[in-house]
Amino acid sequence: MSEKTRRELGDQYRRALEDYLDDGGEAALARAYELGRKAAVDGLGVLEMAALHQEALRTCVLPLAALEVRAKAAEAAQAFFRESLSPFEMTHRASREANVALRRLNERLEEESKRIAHTLHDEAAQLLASVHIALDGMSRDLPPSARSRLEEIRGLLDRIEGELRRLSHELRPTMLDDLGLVPALQFLAEGVAKRTGLSVAVSGSTHGRLPPAVETALYRITQEALTNAVRHAHPAHVKIQLQREARAVRCSIADDGVGFDVAAVLAHRGGPGLGLVGIRERLDALRGSLQIASTPGRGTRVHVAIPAEG
């Protein structure tokens, strides 16, 4: 909000407060609510609204001569101020409810991913094992010249089984549930390095297990950041670092790739790309924060922090 717009809002607030102190009507209180809603839409915070209120008090209340009249006016002004803050309270409550809904949605998506991963890993593996057994039975009745072709088919089945295991892990790694975040990230890093030729290093510790929602969010965010690095940055090295603090756990993913203009990407008309929407949604659901540092030609660093209690 510009200084001019802020002054105009301050003048409107002062006049509305004067009207309320004069007659104490509901119409003036309604104006307080509308001014608070306008301030919230324009990006003002509660502290800035408090500053506007203090300025209005100096003009409307302090000049009153009689102490009793001044005290009564100050008490009435409190009601006006509370009404002007009610849009902020409603916005905060709606944001909190949205975060709860988003977190529950993420939990349901993770449960569905776990179910699909289980199907890929167990049921598909059982079917492939049955095919291997059937091929073994067939091989006994085939001439030696045809058995080499059968070995090629077995090789294809082994590759399919490996891909299914990889997809199952990426959908929902059982290692994350069984062993925790660090082993799961190390396994993820090894898989990415094997497929792409990148050097991916994981360091740091969480000093024990974190709440499942926090571990899942950090795993998915790191997974998305690695995908972005491979797809867009073309680096040679990626470093993943974890740090557990008293009240938060921090994770940074840094690469030495081509980098990008952060401001330009965030201001893109179609909305931020590079998977940032998904990362921010996971962080919003857990009251986490995101920082991105990047310069064209000098790599990218994604840093996230999430309250350790989840």
C-alpha positions as CSV (number, residue, x, y, z in Angstrom):
1,M,0.0,0.0,0.0
2,S,1.4,3.4,-1.0
3,E,1.8,6.2,1.6
4,K,-0.9,8.2,-0.1
5,T,-3.4,5.4,0.1
6,R,-2.5,4.8,3.7
7,R,-3.1,8.5,4.6
8,E,-6.5,8.3,2.8
9,L,-7.4,5.2,4.8
10,G,-6.3,7.0,8.0
11,D,-8.5,10.0,7.2
12,Q,-11.5,7.7,6.5
13,Y,-10.9,5.8,9.8
14,R,-10.6,9.0,11.8
15,R,-13.8,10.4,10.3
16,A,-15.7,7.2,10.9
17,L,-14.5,7.1,14.5
18,E,-15.6,10.7,15.0
19,D,-19.1,9.8,13.7
20,Y,-19.2,6.8,16.0
21,L,-18.2,8.8,19.1
22,D,-20.9,11.4,18.2
23,D,-23.9,9.0,17.9
24,G,-22.6,5.4,18.6
25,G,-24.8,4.1,15.8
26,E,-24.6,0.7,14.0
27,A,-23.9,2.5,10.8
28,A,-20.6,3.8,12.1
29,L,-19.7,0.4,13.3
30,A,-20.4,-1.0,9.9
31,R,-18.0,1.5,8.5
32,A,-15.4,0.3,10.9
33,Y,-15.8,-3.2,9.6
34,E,-15.7,-2.1,5.9
35,L,-12.5,-0.1,6.6
36,G,-10.9,-3.1,8.3
37,R,-11.9,-5.3,5.3
38,K,-10.4,-2.8,2.8
39,A,-7.2,-2.6,4.9
40,A,-6.9,-6.4,4.9
41,V,-7.5,-6.6,1.1
42,D,-4.9,-3.9,0.5
43,G,-2.3,-5.7,2.5
44,L,-2.2,-3.9,5.9
45,G,-1.5,-5.9,9.0
46,V,-3.0,-5.7,12.5
47,L,-0.1,-3.6,13.8
48,E,-0.6,-1.1,11.0
49,M,-4.3,-0.9,11.9
50,A,-3.3,-0.3,15.5
51,A,-1.1,2.6,14.4
52,L,-4.1,4.1,12.4
53,H,-6.2,3.7,15.5
54,Q,-3.6,5.5,17.7
55,E,-3.5,8.4,15.3
56,A,-7.3,8.7,15.3
57,L,-7.3,8.6,19.1
58,R,-4.8,11.5,19.3
59,T,-7.2,13.5,17.1
60,C,-10.6,12.5,18.4
61,V,-10.1,11.6,22.1
62,L,-7.0,13.3,23.6
63,P,-8.2,16.8,22.9
64,L,-11.3,16.2,25.1
65,A,-10.9,18.3,28.2
66,A,-13.0,16.4,30.8
67,L,-11.3,13.3,32.1
68,E,-14.6,11.4,32.5
69,V,-15.6,12.3,28.9
70,R,-12.2,11.3,27.6
71,A,-12.4,7.9,29.4
72,K,-15.9,7.2,28.0
73,A,-14.7,8.1,24.5
74,A,-11.7,5.9,24.8
75,E,-13.9,3.0,25.9
76,A,-16.2,3.5,23.0
77,A,-13.2,3.7,20.6
78,Q,-12.2,0.2,21.7
79,A,-15.4,-1.2,20.4
80,F,-14.9,0.6,17.1
81,F,-11.3,-0.8,16.9
82,R,-12.4,-4.3,17.7
83,E,-15.0,-4.1,14.9
84,S,-12.3,-2.9,12.4
85,L,-10.2,-5.9,13.3
86,S,-12.9,-8.5,12.9
87,P,-12.1,-9.0,9.1
88,F,-8.6,-9.9,10.1
89,E,-9.9,-12.4,12.6
90,M,-12.2,-13.9,10.0
91,T,-9.3,-14.1,7.5
92,H,-7.1,-15.8,10.0
93,R,-9.8,-18.3,10.9
94,A,-10.4,-19.1,7.2
95,S,-6.7,-19.5,6.6
96,R,-6.4,-21.9,9.6
97,E,-9.4,-23.9,8.4
98,A,-8.0,-24.0,4.8
99,N,-4.6,-25.3,6.2
100,V,-6.4,-28.0,8.2
101,A,-8.3,-29.1,5.0
102,L,-5.2,-29.0,3.0
103,R,-3.3,-31.1,5.5
104,R,-6.1,-33.7,5.5
105,L,-6.1,-33.7,1.7
106,N,-2.4,-34.4,1.7
107,E,-2.9,-37.2,4.2
108,R,-5.6,-38.8,2.0
109,L,-3.3,-38.5,-1.0
110,E,-0.5,-40.2,0.8
111,E,-2.8,-43.0,1.9
112,E,-3.9,-43.5,-1.7
113,S,-0.3,-43.4,-2.8
114,K,0.5,-46.0,-0.2
115,R,-2.3,-48.3,-1.4
116,I,-1.1,-48.0,-5.0
117,A,2.5,-48.6,-4.1
118,H,1.5,-51.7,-2.1
119,T,-0.4,-53.0,-5.2
120,L,2.6,-52.4,-7.5
121,H,5.1,-53.9,-5.1
122,D,3.2,-56.9,-3.8
123,E,0.5,-57.9,-6.2
124,A,2.4,-57.1,-9.4
125,A,5.5,-58.8,-8.0
126,Q,3.4,-62.0,-7.4
127,L,2.1,-61.9,-10.9
128,L,5.6,-61.6,-12.3
129,A,6.8,-64.4,-10.1
130,S,4.0,-66.6,-11.6
131,V,5.1,-65.7,-15.1
132,H,8.7,-66.7,-14.2
133,I,7.4,-70.1,-12.9
134,A,5.4,-70.6,-16.1
135,L,8.4,-69.8,-18.2
136,D,10.5,-72.3,-16.2
137,G,7.9,-75.0,-17.0
138,M,7.9,-74.1,-20.7
139,S,11.7,-74.1,-20.9
140,R,11.8,-77.8,-20.2
141,D,9.8,-78.6,-23.3
142,L,11.7,-76.3,-25.6
143,P,14.8,-77.1,-27.7
144,P,18.1,-75.5,-26.7
145,S,17.9,-73.1,-29.7
146,A,14.7,-71.6,-28.3
147,R,15.8,-71.3,-24.7
148,S,18.0,-68.2,-25.5
149,R,14.9,-66.3,-26.6
150,L,13.2,-67.3,-23.4
151,E,16.2,-65.9,-21.4
152,E,15.7,-62.6,-23.3
153,I,12.0,-62.6,-22.1
154,R,13.2,-63.3,-18.5
155,G,15.5,-60.3,-18.8
156,L,12.7,-58.0,-19.9
157,L,10.6,-59.3,-17.0
158,D,13.4,-58.5,-14.6
159,R,13.6,-54.9,-15.9
160,I,9.8,-54.5,-15.5
161,E,10.1,-55.8,-11.9
162,G,12.9,-53.2,-11.3
163,E,10.8,-50.4,-12.7
164,L,7.8,-51.4,-10.6
165,R,9.9,-51.4,-7.5
166,R,11.2,-47.9,-8.4
167,L,7.7,-46.6,-9.0
168,S,6.5,-48.2,-5.8
169,H,9.2,-46.5,-3.8
170,E,8.6,-43.1,-5.4
171,L,4.9,-43.3,-4.8
172,R,5.3,-44.1,-1.1
173,P,8.7,-45.4,0.2
174,T,8.1,-48.0,2.9
175,M,11.6,-47.0,4.2
176,L,10.1,-43.6,5.2
177,D,7.5,-45.3,7.4
178,D,9.9,-48.0,8.7
179,L,13.3,-46.2,9.2
180,G,12.6,-42.5,8.9
181,L,13.5,-39.5,6.8
182,V,17.2,-39.7,6.5
183,P,17.4,-43.3,5.2
184,A,14.5,-42.6,2.8
185,L,16.3,-39.5,1.4
186,Q,19.5,-41.5,1.1
187,F,17.7,-44.2,-0.9
188,L,16.0,-41.5,-3.0
189,A,19.4,-39.8,-3.7
190,E,21.0,-43.1,-4.7
191,G,18.1,-43.8,-7.1
192,V,18.3,-40.3,-8.7
193,A,22.1,-40.6,-9.0
194,K,21.9,-44.0,-10.6
195,R,19.3,-42.9,-13.2
196,T,20.8,-39.5,-14.1
197,G,24.5,-39.7,-13.3
198,L,24.3,-36.8,-10.9
199,S,26.3,-36.7,-7.7
200,V,23.6,-36.4,-4.9
201,A,24.8,-36.2,-1.3
202,V,22.7,-36.3,1.9
203,S,24.1,-34.9,5.2
204,G,22.8,-33.9,8.6
205,S,20.4,-35.6,10.9
206,T,17.0,-35.2,12.5
207,H,18.2,-36.7,15.8
208,G,15.4,-39.2,15.9
209,R,12.0,-39.6,14.3
210,L,9.8,-36.6,13.4
211,P,6.0,-36.5,13.3
212,P,4.9,-38.5,10.2
213,A,3.4,-35.4,8.5
214,V,6.7,-33.6,8.8
215,E,8.7,-36.5,7.5
216,T,6.3,-37.0,4.6
217,A,6.3,-33.2,3.7
218,L,10.2,-33.0,3.8
219,Y,10.5,-36.1,1.7
220,R,8.0,-34.9,-1.0
221,I,9.6,-31.4,-1.1
222,T,13.1,-32.9,-1.5
223,Q,11.7,-35.2,-4.2
224,E,10.1,-32.3,-6.1
225,A,13.3,-30.2,-5.7
226,L,15.4,-33.0,-7.1
227,T,13.0,-33.5,-10.0
228,N,13.2,-29.7,-10.8
229,A,17.0,-29.8,-10.6
230,V,17.2,-32.7,-13.1
231,R,14.6,-31.3,-15.4
232,H,15.6,-27.6,-15.4
233,A,18.9,-27.0,-13.8
234,H,21.1,-29.7,-15.4
235,P,23.6,-29.7,-12.5
236,A,26.6,-32.0,-11.8
237,H,26.1,-32.0,-8.0
238,V,23.2,-31.7,-5.6
239,K,23.6,-31.4,-1.8
240,I,20.7,-32.2,0.6
241,Q,21.2,-31.0,4.1
242,L,19.0,-31.6,7.2
243,Q,19.3,-29.7,10.5
244,R,17.2,-30.3,13.6
245,E,16.7,-27.3,15.9
246,A,14.8,-26.8,19.1
247,R,11.6,-25.8,17.5
248,A,12.0,-26.5,13.8
249,V,13.6,-28.8,11.3
250,R,15.3,-27.3,8.3
251,C,16.1,-28.8,4.9
252,S,18.1,-27.3,2.1
253,I,18.6,-28.6,-1.5
254,A,21.4,-26.9,-3.3
255,D,22.6,-27.6,-6.9
256,D,25.3,-26.1,-9.1
257,G,23.1,-26.0,-12.2
258,V,22.1,-23.2,-14.6
259,G,20.1,-21.2,-12.0
260,F,17.2,-18.9,-12.8
261,D,15.7,-15.5,-12.1
262,V,13.6,-16.1,-9.0
263,A,11.7,-12.8,-9.2
264,A,10.7,-13.5,-12.8
265,V,9.5,-17.0,-12.1
266,L,7.5,-16.0,-9.1
267,A,5.9,-13.1,-11.0
268,H,5.0,-15.2,-14.0
269,R,1.5,-14.6,-15.1
270,G,0.6,-18.3,-15.1
271,G,1.7,-18.5,-11.5
272,P,5.0,-19.9,-10.1
273,G,6.2,-23.0,-11.9
274,L,9.0,-25.4,-11.1
275,G,6.7,-27.4,-8.8
276,L,6.7,-24.4,-6.3
277,V,2.9,-24.6,-5.9
278,G,3.0,-28.2,-4.6
279,I,5.9,-27.3,-2.3
280,R,4.1,-24.2,-0.9
281,E,0.9,-26.1,-0.3
282,R,2.7,-28.8,1.8
283,L,4.5,-26.1,3.7
284,D,1.3,-24.0,4.3
285,A,-0.4,-27.0,5.7
286,L,2.3,-27.3,8.4
287,R,3.0,-23.6,8.9
288,G,6.4,-24.0,7.2
289,S,8.4,-21.4,5.3
290,L,10.2,-21.4,1.9
291,Q,13.2,-19.5,0.7
292,I,14.7,-19.8,-2.8
293,A,18.1,-18.3,-3.7
294,S,19.2,-18.6,-7.3
295,T,21.2,-16.6,-9.9
296,P,21.4,-17.5,-13.6
297,G,24.6,-19.5,-14.1
298,R,25.3,-19.9,-10.4
299,G,23.0,-22.7,-9.2
300,T,19.9,-22.8,-7.0
301,R,19.3,-23.3,-3.2
302,V,15.9,-24.3,-1.9
303,H,15.6,-23.9,1.9
304,V,12.5,-25.0,3.9
305,A,11.7,-24.9,7.6
306,I,8.9,-26.7,9.4
307,P,8.0,-26.6,13.1
308,A,9.4,-29.8,14.5
309,E,6.1,-30.7,16.3
310,G,4.2,-30.7,13.0
